Amino acid sequence: MNVCCERVGAWNVSGDADALVRVLAGSIAESEDTIEQIRRTDRLYRTRSAIVLSRLFERALG
């Protein structure tokens, strides 16, 4: 998959989704291109996306 954004993480999750992929994009256009490329993957049934607007807090572990 030739994705324009940087993929920075992927996780197996419970609930409605089977996986969560985190990408960093420089623009909305890059985000749209990446989502469309991921949607073209034959093994996917559907995709959902969300954009994080701001961080509320992050707790350091350890």
LUMTOR-286602 format. One record per residue: residue number from 1; x, y, z of N, C-alpha, C in turn. Coordinates in Angstrom, 3 decimals. Example, Ala and Ser with C-alpha at 12.3 -4.5 7.8 and 13.67 -1.06 7.14 Angstrom:
<nodes>
{node 1,{13.190,-5.690,7.800},{12.300,-4.500,7.800},{13.200,-3.300,7.800}}
{node 2,{12.850,-2.250,7.080},{13.670,-1.060,7.140},{12.900,0.030,7.870}}
</nodes>
This chain:
<nodes>
{node 1,{0.846,-1.162,0.000},{0.000,0.000,0.000},{0.901,1.237,0.000}}
{node 2,{0.722,2.103,-0.957},{1.511,3.321,-1.064},{0.729,4.469,-0.439}}
{node 3,{0.970,4.714,0.824},{0.204,5.707,1.576},{1.044,6.958,1.760}}
{node 4,{0.451,8.139,1.551},{1.187,9.389,1.623},{1.442,9.845,3.048}}
{node 5,{0.632,9.402,3.983},{0.770,9.818,5.378},{1.685,8.854,6.118}}
{node 6,{2.191,9.318,7.235},{3.022,8.453,8.070},{2.130,7.593,8.949}}
{node 7,{2.270,6.272,8.841},{1.541,5.354,9.719},{2.357,5.221,10.999}}
{node 8,{1.757,5.557,12.124},{2.510,5.573,13.372},{2.057,4.513,14.367}}
{node 9,{1.002,3.779,14.064},{0.571,2.734,14.980},{-0.628,1.978,14.457}}
{node 10,{-0.786,0.755,14.945},{-1.947,-0.071,14.613},{-2.216,-0.999,15.791}}
{node 11,{-3.501,-1.191,16.112},{-3.894,-1.986,17.261},{-5.088,-2.864,16.914}}
{node 12,{-5.163,-4.060,17.501},{-6.379,-4.863,17.510},{-7.254,-4.305,18.616}}
{node 13,{-8.546,-4.160,18.365},{-9.441,-3.567,19.359},{-10.723,-4.388,19.481}}
{node 14,{-11.427,-4.186,20.578},{-12.734,-4.822,20.761},{-13.819,-3.837,20.347}}
{node 15,{-15.034,-4.326,20.262},{-16.142,-3.457,19.887},{-16.464,-3.571,18.411}}
{node 16,{-17.017,-2.505,17.854},{-17.442,-2.523,16.449},{-16.273,-2.704,15.488}}
{node 17,{-15.146,-2.121,15.802},{-13.997,-2.192,14.895},{-13.126,-3.399,15.228}}
{node 18,{-12.395,-3.893,14.235},{-11.434,-4.980,14.440},{-10.029,-4.438,14.634}}
{node 19,{-9.763,-3.264,14.070},{-8.426,-2.684,14.166},{-8.523,-1.166,14.153}}
{node 20,{-7.498,-0.549,14.704},{-7.375,0.901,14.723},{-6.001,1.240,14.156}}
{node 21,{-5.977,2.134,13.187},{-4.718,2.572,12.580},{-4.581,4.063,12.807}}
{node 22,{-3.441,4.482,13.308},{-3.181,5.911,13.532},{-2.221,6.395,12.453}}
{node 23,{-2.619,7.471,11.779},{-1.759,8.077,10.759},{-1.599,9.564,11.060}}
{node 24,{-0.484,10.116,10.640},{-0.250,11.553,10.731},{-0.276,12.109,9.318}}
{node 25,{-1.116,13.106,9.091},{-1.257,13.706,7.769},{-0.939,15.191,7.848}}
{node 26,{-0.386,15.714,6.783},{-0.063,17.128,6.718},{-1.229,17.994,6.293}}
{node 27,{-2.281,17.359,5.755},{-3.424,18.120,5.266},{-4.656,17.222,5.209}}
{node 28,{-5.806,17.846,5.065},{-7.054,17.091,4.891},{-6.980,16.268,3.602}}
{node 29,{-6.407,16.834,2.553},{-6.284,16.108,1.278},{-5.464,14.834,1.450}}
{node 30,{-4.358,14.892,2.198},{-3.559,13.692,2.464},{-4.365,12.669,3.254}}
{node 31,{-5.150,13.140,4.217},{-6.007,12.229,4.986},{-6.995,11.529,4.074}}
{node 32,{-7.659,12.285,3.212},{-8.629,11.709,2.273},{-7.978,10.698,1.348}}
{node 33,{-6.813,11.016,0.815},{-6.102,10.084,-0.066},{-5.763,8.789,0.659}}
{node 34,{-5.298,8.914,1.893},{-4.932,7.734,2.675},{-6.149,6.873,2.967}}
{node 35,{-7.247,7.486,3.368},{-8.467,6.733,3.659},{-8.946,6.000,2.406}}
{node 36,{-8.906,6.661,1.261},{-9.330,6.014,0.010},{-8.426,4.850,-0.353}}
{node 37,{-7.129,4.978,-0.136},{-6.207,3.870,-0.421},{-6.472,2.699,0.511}}
{node 38,{-6.738,2.974,1.778},{-7.043,1.902,2.725},{-8.351,1.225,2.338}}
{node 39,{-9.349,1.991,1.911},{-10.651,1.423,1.513},{-10.539,0.495,0.317}}
{node 40,{-9.569,0.701,-0.540},{-9.385,-0.146,-1.722},{-8.801,-1.516,-1.390}}
{node 41,{-8.381,-1.722,-0.145},{-7.817,-3.007,0.264},{-8.897,-4.077,0.186}}
{node 42,{-8.618,-5.180,-0.481},{-9.610,-6.236,-0.708},{-10.128,-6.878,0.576}}
{node 43,{-9.342,-6.890,1.624},{-9.710,-7.597,2.843},{-10.593,-6.773,3.783}}
{node 44,{-10.934,-5.558,3.420},{-11.752,-4.706,4.283},{-13.220,-4.758,3.892}}
{node 45,{-14.076,-4.789,4.909},{-15.511,-4.750,4.686},{-16.009,-3.307,4.669}}
{node 46,{-15.517,-2.501,5.619},{-15.873,-1.091,5.678},{-14.822,-0.355,6.507}}
{node 47,{-14.830,0.956,6.416},{-13.935,1.787,7.220},{-14.733,2.896,7.883}}
{node 48,{-14.198,3.380,8.995},{-14.706,4.571,9.668},{-13.501,5.411,10.019}}
{node 49,{-13.657,6.710,9.960},{-12.523,7.577,10.276},{-12.944,8.673,11.242}}
{node 50,{-11.964,9.207,11.950},{-12.179,10.326,12.866},{-10.915,11.165,12.878}}
{node 51,{-11.078,12.442,13.083},{-9.945,13.357,13.157},{-9.877,13.906,14.582}}
{node 52,{-8.716,13.797,15.200},{-8.520,14.335,16.546},{-8.278,15.833,16.425}}
{node 53,{-9.084,16.610,17.109},{-8.962,18.067,17.051},{-7.957,18.603,18.059}}
{node 54,{-7.972,18.067,19.264},{-7.006,18.499,20.279},{-6.877,17.415,21.342}}
{node 55,{-5.754,17.437,22.048},{-5.503,16.475,23.114},{-6.026,17.061,24.421}}
{node 56,{-6.841,16.300,25.128},{-7.346,16.746,26.425},{-6.292,16.535,27.507}}
{node 57,{-5.699,15.349,27.543},{-4.584,15.055,28.446},{-3.946,13.750,28.010}}
{node 58,{-2.743,13.513,28.465},{-2.061,12.246,28.235},{-1.277,11.930,29.496}}
{node 59,{-1.535,10.774,30.051},{-0.891,10.351,31.293},{0.371,9.567,30.967}}
{node 60,{1.480,9.955,31.545},{2.724,9.219,31.383},{2.671,7.955,32.222}}
{node 61,{3.045,6.835,31.643},{3.061,5.558,32.359},{4.449,5.302,32.918}}
{node 62,{4.477,4.694,34.082},{5.758,4.295,34.669},{6.310,5.278,35.535}}
</nodes>
